[in-house]
Amino acid sequence: MVVEGADGDAEELGNRLDAVVRVGQQVAGLTQQVGVDGVGAPSDAAAGPRGGEINA
């Protein structure tokens, strides 16, 4: 019984981790799209070149 509970908890934790990773990937994708459009995400304001610029 204890082992089954532990397995269930581990599976639930894994599902939650997968969901967090998916959200992170979506946010990263949106940030890249905004940067490529030349608008730049607010969090990127002090991070360096804006979208479309090349730092040679």
N, C-alpha and C positions, 0 to 999 in steps of 0.2 A: 504494500500500500504506500509506504514512504517512497519507494523507488518510482512508482507510477506518478506520484505527486511531483517529484523532482523532475521527471521527464516532461511532464506537462508544463511546469514552470520554465524549463529550459526552452521548450518549443515556443511558448508565448514570448519569452525574451528574444528569441531569434526572429520571430515575426515582427516584433517592435523594432528591432535593429534594422531589419530589411526596410521597414517603412521609413525610418529616419534616413537611411542611405538614399532611398528613392527621392525623398524631399530635398536632400542635399544636392543630388544630381540635377534636379529640376531647377533649383535656385542657381546653381553654377551655370546651367544652360541659358537661363534668362539673363544672367549677368553678362555672359559672352555675347549674346544677341544684342543687348543694349550697347555694349562697348563697340561692336562691329558697326553699328549704325551711327557711331560718332557721338552719341549722347552721353554715354558714360554713366555708370551707376554711382549714386551718392557715396557709397563706401569706397569707391575707387578714386575719389577726388584728389587724394594726396599720394596715390600709389604709383604715379608715373605717367607714361604716355596715354593719351586718350585713344579712342577707337580710330583706326585708320592711320595712325601715326606709326612710324617705324623708328625704333631706337637703335641706331647703327653704332 
